[in-house]
Amino acid sequence: MNMTPAYVVDGIKSIAIHNGVARVLFMRLDADGEPLPAVELDIPLNQLEAITTAIGNI
């Protein structure tokens, strides 16, 4: 069985573009409702449109 990690996120903390890569920092809320960094997703810019379209089709 493949154990691919799964992350629960509550929102996006920041988005930055540098050297042809979009870096999306997702955040989660702690027990007090304070935002904490959860995971960073690095997307090559030449794939960004395809990925955002796929997510928008969910």
C-alpha atoms as one frame of an Amber mdcrd trajectory, in Angstrom:
protein
   0.000   0.000   0.000   1.346   3.408  -0.999   1.536   5.781   1.984   1.319
   9.181   0.302   1.264  11.957   2.919  -1.937  13.967   3.272  -2.156  17.476
   4.694  -5.168  19.318   6.048  -4.992  23.038   5.303  -7.323  25.894   6.202
  -6.076  28.473   3.729  -3.188  30.092   1.904  -0.756  32.176   3.915   1.312
  33.516   1.006   2.170  33.088  -2.652   5.520  34.094  -4.144   7.055  33.665
  -7.588  10.825  33.325  -7.867  13.064  31.806 -10.542  10.145  30.395 -12.526
   8.514  28.679  -9.562   5.302  29.647  -7.778   5.644  28.908  -4.067   2.320
  28.549  -2.262   2.540  28.429   1.536  -0.576  26.851   3.015  -1.589  27.363
   6.632  -3.645  25.543   9.203  -5.344  26.857  12.325  -4.210  25.732  15.760
  -6.571  25.024  18.672  -6.767  28.768  19.451  -7.566  29.692  15.845  -4.080
  31.080  15.190  -2.566  30.392  11.751   0.461  28.093  11.527   2.450  27.102
   8.421   1.290  23.686   7.160   3.037  22.831   3.883   4.646  24.582   0.903
   3.681  23.640  -2.644   6.248  24.545  -5.324   4.790  24.683  -8.848   6.829
  25.349 -12.008   5.224  28.324 -13.767   4.815  26.361 -17.006   2.484  23.979
 -15.099   0.595  26.596 -13.070  -2.333  27.091 -15.469  -2.972  23.339 -15.822
  -2.875  22.816 -12.055  -5.127  25.764 -11.217  -7.600  24.663 -13.907  -7.663
  21.128 -12.503  -8.246  22.434  -8.966 -10.970  24.792 -10.234 -12.777  21.833
 -11.823 -13.177  20.008  -8.512
